[in-house]
Amino acid sequence: MEQETDFEAQLQLLTQNIQDLTVQANDDTLMLLSLLRTLEQLHQKIREDVFQKTLPKNRQELYHLLREIEAQGGWPYIPRKSLRFILKNLDLSTPSEPDNKGA
């Protein structure tokens, strides 16, 4: 139980550090993109190198995992935004660059 409490405390600290980095980025798109890429890479590494090895090997373990997922939330997933989403949310009302045809 103490190990679980320590893990949760460390996880909370990590979460706070990530939130602090988000604030530090101060609306800088490239810094935030770097943070998101890092989180995605970490997510993939944990999933592929560690988590998949711990998946259930029998029905009882599968039952316990599914109960945990049901009680605590869904499967962890970090979606990527599509180019369509970005284009859809572009502010097209901003003036475009000047046209140098008349120069």
C-alpha positions as CSV (number, residue, x, y, z in Angstrom):
1,M,0.0,0.0,0.0
2,E,2.9,2.4,0.8
3,Q,4.4,1.7,-2.6
4,E,1.1,2.6,-4.3
5,T,0.9,5.9,-2.2
6,D,4.5,6.8,-3.2
7,F,3.7,6.0,-6.9
8,E,0.6,8.3,-6.8
9,A,2.6,11.1,-5.1
10,Q,5.3,10.8,-7.8
11,L,2.6,10.8,-10.5
12,Q,1.1,13.9,-9.0
13,L,4.5,15.6,-9.0
14,L,5.1,14.6,-12.6
15,T,1.6,16.0,-13.6
16,Q,2.4,19.2,-11.9
17,N,5.7,19.5,-13.7
18,I,4.0,18.9,-17.0
19,Q,1.4,21.6,-16.2
20,D,4.3,24.0,-15.2
21,L,6.0,23.4,-18.5
22,T,2.7,24.1,-20.3
23,V,2.4,27.5,-18.5
24,Q,6.1,28.2,-19.2
25,A,5.5,27.7,-22.9
26,N,3.3,30.8,-22.6
27,D,1.2,30.1,-25.7
28,D,4.3,29.3,-27.8
29,T,2.9,26.8,-30.4
30,L,6.3,25.2,-31.1
31,M,7.1,24.7,-27.4
32,L,3.7,23.1,-26.8
33,L,4.1,20.9,-29.9
34,S,7.5,19.7,-28.6
35,L,5.8,18.9,-25.2
36,L,3.0,17.0,-26.9
37,R,5.5,15.1,-29.1
38,T,7.5,14.1,-26.1
39,L,4.4,12.9,-24.2
40,E,3.3,10.9,-27.2
41,Q,6.8,9.3,-27.6
42,L,6.8,8.5,-23.9
43,H,3.3,7.0,-24.1
44,Q,4.3,4.8,-27.1
45,K,7.5,3.7,-25.3
46,I,5.7,2.7,-22.1
47,R,2.9,1.0,-24.1
48,E,5.2,-1.0,-26.3
49,D,8.2,-1.7,-24.1
50,V,6.5,-2.3,-20.7
51,F,2.7,-2.2,-20.6
52,Q,2.0,-4.8,-23.3
53,K,4.2,-7.3,-21.4
54,T,2.0,-6.9,-18.4
55,L,-1.3,-7.6,-20.2
56,P,-3.4,-10.5,-18.8
57,K,-2.4,-14.0,-19.5
58,N,-5.6,-15.7,-18.2
59,R,-9.3,-14.9,-17.8
60,Q,-9.1,-13.9,-14.2
61,E,-6.4,-11.3,-14.9
62,L,-8.4,-10.1,-17.9
63,Y,-11.5,-9.7,-15.7
64,H,-9.6,-7.6,-13.1
65,L,-8.1,-5.4,-15.8
66,L,-11.5,-4.8,-17.5
67,R,-13.1,-4.0,-14.1
68,E,-10.3,-1.5,-13.4
69,I,-10.8,0.1,-16.9
70,E,-14.6,0.3,-16.3
71,A,-14.2,1.8,-12.8
72,Q,-11.4,4.3,-13.5
73,G,-11.8,5.3,-17.1
74,G,-11.0,4.1,-20.6
75,W,-8.0,2.9,-22.4
76,P,-5.1,5.4,-22.5
77,Y,-4.9,7.0,-26.0
78,I,-3.2,10.2,-27.3
79,P,-5.0,11.2,-30.5
80,R,-3.3,13.2,-33.2
81,K,-5.1,16.2,-34.6
82,S,-5.6,15.9,-38.3
83,L,-4.6,18.5,-40.9
84,R,-8.3,19.0,-41.6
85,F,-8.9,19.9,-37.9
86,I,-6.1,22.5,-38.1
87,L,-7.4,24.0,-41.4
88,K,-11.0,24.1,-40.1
89,N,-9.9,26.1,-37.1
90,L,-7.6,28.5,-39.0
91,D,-8.7,32.1,-38.7
92,L,-9.2,32.9,-42.3
93,S,-10.2,36.5,-41.6
94,T,-6.6,37.6,-41.1
95,P,-5.2,39.6,-44.0
96,S,-3.0,37.7,-46.3
97,E,0.5,38.7,-47.3
98,P,0.7,41.7,-49.7
99,D,0.6,40.9,-53.3
100,N,3.6,42.2,-55.1
101,K,2.1,42.1,-58.6
102,G,1.8,45.9,-58.8
103,A,5.4,46.6,-57.8
